Amino acid sequence: MSSITDKITTILKGLFPESVSLHEPVFGGNEWDYVKQCLDTGWVSSAGKFVDRFEGQLAEFTGSEHVVATINGTAALHICLQLAGVQQDDEVLIPPLTFVATANAVKYCGGIPHFVDSNEKTLGVDPEKLESHLKEVAVIRSGVCVNKITERPIKALVVVHTFGHPVDLDPIVKICHYYKLKLVEDAAESLGSYYKGHHTGNWGILSALSFNGNKVITTGGGGAILTQDKKLAEQAKHLTTTAKVSHKWAYIHNCIAYNYRLPNINAALGCAQLEQLPQFLTEKRLLAKKYIKVFSGVEGVVSFIEPSYARSNYWMNVLLFDKECVNDLEITLKQTNDQGIMTRPAWNLLHTLPMFENCPRSGLETAESLATRLLNLPSSPILGMPYS
Amino acid sequence: MSSITDKITTILKGLFPESVSLHEPVFGGNEWDYVKQCLDTGWVSSAGKFVDRFEGQLAEFTGSEHVVATINGTAALHICLQLAGVQQDDEVLIPPLTFVATANAVKYCGGIPHFVDSNEKTLGVDPEKLESHLKEVAVIRSGVCVNKITERPIKALVVVHTFGHPVDLDPIVKICHYYKLKLVEDAAESLGSYYKGHHTGNWGILSALSFNGNKVITTGGGGAILTQDKKLAEQAKHLTTTAKVSHKWAYIHNCIAYNYRLPNINAALGCAQLEQLPQFLTEKRLLAKKYIKVFSGVEGVVSFIEPSYARSNYWMNVLLFDKECVNDLEITLKQTNDQGIMTRPAWNLLHTLPMFENCPRSGLETAESLATRLLNLPSSPILGMPYS
């Protein structure tokens, strides 16, 4: 038995003598009141006041001008990419260290993921590597960025604020500007995470949030699109609501669109959850602090800490194994999960999945290294409460 | 003012002195209990017992071997068509008299809607017209039905049980068999409707249900896929849950797929609603009977009655205007809606919408006639209660 594994298991068992999940929601606020209002009034579905209210609360919290609630984060990202202009055979730069939805959303638009490497300090897209890769493969022709090797347009870059940690947005925005790339933020994991004092999701022309059951707040299933652009917001609302033209009774639709609206009952849950978000964030930071402290003495692993420019939501706490200790990771996964402590490795890198293995890519050394060294720890807000 | 309009308005005002919606859900059963169980246990999202239970209840009610719950009816139909083998540039036969989702789902697969005419007695696809159209345009080449004019494969037929009234399935099944077409039933509107004693949704290789807020039962937003084929059911489950390969901790996905799972909290609502479905169906039939009686004396209109072979759920009651009285329809829509009685015309026929206007089609005389003559009446189950 690996001594690192034993140390980690002992520490986690000390913190959590009972079995513990990776991330569980807490319904300690007005959830029941709001859901009951939906049931009592009959408004559970596509019409009802909680969708508007949830969008308003999200706009206020994130500082985004416009918010469109959607059925989930995947749907939000799909619409972000469609409105960023991604079409058949366009390439979209994305990191491989992310949930599969990031690449699937590109495919829904007919696009092709083009993988770029990650940064060890942010876990997200590395601006320096991105720039040197684009220098190598990209050329601007008639105002369009083109991959010289595949001869396909490169339309957009999706950055992911991995596990809630913001990528270094300023240099990335510059690169996108130079290379005529539309920037989309996959902020599915970063509600409550700030880059240089401002909430993530406000740098891309459009950004996607997620409220899946394992996220900082949940609506059961749900997501949202953020944008500063009124016209894009209107288009997003239109595309997510079957492109129905407003009319008192007629059913007229004017383009191919989607049934991506968030039901009112799920929005009701979201309103109640958002009210508690500041508390959840406080608890999550306390938990992160606790992890940083207890693992500081364990040789061979290091707690991942938010980048210096950021205030992260620590959605999912990360323990990074030293390169020499990667063999201990699989053993640790087995031992902790066997003992009822849910831990998880990184997602299998997307460029290694069969449907994406032939997609274009830069060197992916850092992502590949991180994927073998990364362990997610139990991260529910409730675990950060002072006496939990 | 049209005298037909006045007669209809007077009759409806007599039935509904207060304002009345087109279709409202009733939450009179265990909705609160089940939703509260979700909140109390924290299981609101992708895992939880209500999804399995809802699928089981649906299988029992419909007699379908396998049921896969989805996020909505559109998502269900998308997956039905993908599993029916619809690919880029395949044609799919569909009626134009349906909600836009039927055609959108074809487009999501890269397919092309090919419109076929409706039958006056069922409001759905007319088997005789379908057959004569296929005789004219279709040929079987190497076991594949091909449109001789466009040279594209015709892969499937989607029938819609319009407003809950079953199409004549037996001859349609024969035509599909002869022309090697995969039959998919868009049963979004026909939960609780039977064809020759068996529940709709059991003739297609796959069928789609919807539980949108305006349907016979609702989950807020939700849908389901029905099939008798175990392998197709497994594929449907896989494709609707991001194609995640089962593993205790690793995140591996083996094909491009979707986040179409129904959240547990919405399934909880569905379980409670399904328990009340027999009662809703009774009330809806009483309401239909009431309408048939009160409008029997009004010259110029006729209540649409279920086909002789069918027992319909009368999801949405239909008043058909005589050809000579089509001008009265728009006036009636205005007057009834102005007076707080929600009525609705047919959907604008899909082949008239800009994104589908160049799609192939047969003659569509009956659909075009029906669309100018059809008025939907308030149809909430509660309106059929004896003393409502």
Interface residues (C-beta under 8 A of the other chain):
Chain A: E24 P25 V26 F27 E31 W32 V35 K36 L39 D40 G42 W43 V44 S45 S46 A47 I71 N72 G73 T74 A75 F99 V100 A101 N104 K107 N212 G213 N214 T218 G220 G221 T242 A243 K244 K248 W249 A250 Y251 I252 H253 N254 C255 I256 A257 Y258 N259 R261 L262 P263 N264 I265 N266 L269 L333 N337 M342 T343 R344 P345 A346 W347 N348 L353 P354 M355
Chain B: E24 P25 V26 F27 E31 W32 V35 K36 L39 D40 G42 W43 V44 S45 S46 A47 I71 N72 G73 T74 A75 F99 V100 A101 N104 K107 N212 G213 N214 T218 G220 G221 T242 A243 K244 K248 W249 A250 Y251 I252 H253 N254 C255 I256 A257 Y258 N259 R261 L262 P263 N264 I265 N266 L269 L333 N337 M342 T343 R344 P345 A346 W347 N348 L353 P354 M355
